[in-house]
């Protein structure tokens, strides 16, 4: 990598360089590498957290269609999961201070406005991971291979979809079947029940114990199942958030702050 001095360097050296040090301090290279690794780590954590719930939102609809069971998770509750974990509200104000030289992570220098910004973000889980501090071993790692270690890797997808995602699905269905079983509908009796369950004309649907359920009562029970499934996802996502705070170190080493 070619490095040029931003103050003392000539225009020719700056044009040929891969990186320009604006303060002519070689220690800035180490700081830049550390910040780059931190940003990459935090983006991976955020992506992993966001991908996890995708499989959990798909599974209830898939079983609803394939096995014809009453819908385990409604549209509104799915939106609550998405909006509640992905959106952040930021209150801020800014003012331009001066023009200055800026340098990108790719070593490209350009003229830009420098702003003084005061932000008070209401950080929600998916966004909060972007603010994680660097792990203690971040500068002890080998350089990342850009051809094999990409932002979204098969390992990350497997962990998000088939490891933590599977735990969320299991927790959600456990809550769903438990609520219905306690109300009188055993798990095996639910398969193929969708057409009768959603029919407004049927107001005497019998459960596993012979109790009759009206359409309104069934829908109220279905809404309770939505809440149970949703709560199970939220609880597992809390654990997922703690898991993703660190990529390599123990959470006890990293701390919770």
N, C-alpha and C positions, 0 to 999 in steps of 0.2 A: 504494500500500500504506500503510495506517495503522499507525503505530508508537506505542506507549505506553510510558512509563517504569514499571518494575516497583516501584521504591521511592518515587519522588516523585509518580507519576501517581495520578490519582483512580480510583475504582472504575468510574465511568462511562466514562472514556477507555479503561480496560483492556477493558471489555466491547465497546466499539466498534472496538477496534484489531484489525488482522490479525496483528500481532506484538507481543509484550511483551518489552522488554529488562529482564531481571532485575537486571542490574548498573548500569542507567542509563548505559551507555557505548555511544555510537553506533559505536565501532570494532568492537563485537561483531557488527554487521550484516555487515561485510566478512568476518569470520571465519566466520560462519554460512553465507554464500553460498559461500565456498571449500570448507567442509566438505560442503555439500550437493552441489556439483559433483563433489567427489572421490568421495563415496558413489555418485552416479549413474554416474560413469565406471567405478568398480570393479565395480558390479553388472553393467553391460553387458559388461565383460571376462569376468566369471565366466559369464554366460549364453552368450556366444559360445563360450567354451572347452567348456562342457558340451554345447551343441548340436552341435558338430563331430563328435563320435564317434557320434551317433545315426544318421547316414547310413551311417557305416562299419560299424555293427553290422547295419543293415538290408540292405546290399548283398550280403553273403555268403549270407544266407538267401534273398534274392530270386533270385539266380542259381542257387542250389541247387534251388529249386522250378521256375524257368522253363527252365533249360538242363539240368536233371537231372545236374549234376556232383556229385562227392563233396563233402560239406560242408566249406567252407573254414575256418569258425570255429565252435567248439563252444559249448555253453551255459555251461560252467564258465569258459571264457576270456572270454566276454562279461561274466559276473559279475565276473571279475577286473578288467576295464576299468572297470566301473561303481563297484565298491567301492573300488578303488585310487585313483581320481581324484576321487571325490565325497564321501567320508566323512572326517571329521576327528575325532580323539579329543582331548578337552580334559580335562586334570586341573586342577581348580580348587577353591578354598574361598572362602567369602564370609561376611561378617558385616555386619549393619545398623549404620550409624553414627548417622543421625538422619533426621528428616523434613525435607524441603526442597521449595522450589518448583522444578518442572521445566517446561521449555518444549519443545514438539514442533517439528518442521520446518515445521508448518503454522501455528505461532504460537499454539498453544493451551497455556495454563499450567494446571497441576494439581499437587496435593500427591502426593508419592511418597516412598518410602524410598530413601535413598542408601546404596549398598553399597560396601564395600571388597573388591575381588575380586583374587585372585592367580591368574592362569591361565598354564598352560604348555602351549599347544596343540602337537600334532604336526601341523604344517601339510602338507597334501597339495596338489597343483597347483591344483585347482579352488577350494579354500578360500584358498590363498595369494594369489590375485589380489585377494581382498577386502582385503588388507593393503598393497596397492601405495601408494606415496607419490604425492602430487600431481605432475602434469606441470608443467613450468616456465611454460607458457603458459595455465594453467587460468583465471587471472583476466583474461586478455587477450581471451577469446572473447566473442562476442555472447551475450546471454541466450538460453537454450534456448526454442524455441517448443513449448509443451506439446501443441499440436494436430498438429504434424508430426513432431517428434523425440521419439518414444516410446522405451520401454525396449527393445522388440524391434521393429526396423524391417525392411522388405524388404531393405535393404542388408546388415544384420547376418545375416539368414537366408541370403541368397545367398552371403555370404562364408563362413559356417559350413558350409553344406550343399554348395554347388556349387563353391567355390574350395578351401579347405583340406580340406573333406570329400572332394572328388574326388581330391586328392593322397593322402590316407590310403587311399582305396579302391585307387588305382593301386599304391601301395606294398605294400599287403596282397596284392593279386592277383599282383604281380610275385614276391613271396616264395613264394606258394602254387604258382604254375605252375613256378617254378624248382626247388623241392623235388621236385615230381612229375616234372618233366622229367629231373632228374638221377637219379631212381630208375627211369626207364624209361617213364613215361607222358607222351607229348607232349600239348600243350594241346588240339589238335583231337580227340584220341582220348578225351578226358574227357567231351565233350558226349554226353548220353544214357547214360552209364555207371552212373548212380546205382543202378538196380535190381540190376544184377549186382554192383556194388561192395559193397552192403549186404546181399547174400544170404549167409547162413551156410552154405547148401548148396553154394555154389560155392567150391571150394578150389584151382581150377586156372585162375584168371583170367589171361589173357595180357596183357602190356603191349605197347608199341609195338615191342619188340625180341624178342618171343616168350618172354620169361621168365614163368614161372607164379607167381602170388601166391595164398597161402592167405588165408582170411578174417582170421586173426590178424595176418598180415603186413600186410595192407591197412589194418587198423585202427591198427597201430603207425605206419604211414606217414601216415595221416590225422591222428594226434595230433601228429606232427612238423609237419604243415601248419598245425595250430592254433597251434603255438608260433611258427612263422614269421610267420603273419598277425598274431598278437598283438604280436610284437616290432616289426613294421613300424608298427603303429598307435602303439605307445609312443614310437618314435623320432620319428614325425611330430608327435605330441603334445608332445614336448619342444620341437621347433621352433615349434609353435603357441603354446606358453606364452611363448616369447621374443617372438614377433610381437605377442601380446596385452598385453605389459607396457605398451605405450604405444598410445594411440588416434591421436595426431597427431604427436608428436615422434619423432625417430630414437632407436632403442634405445641408440645410442652417446651421445646427449645425456642420456637418462634414467639410464643406468647399469644394472647388473645387481643392485644391492643393494636 
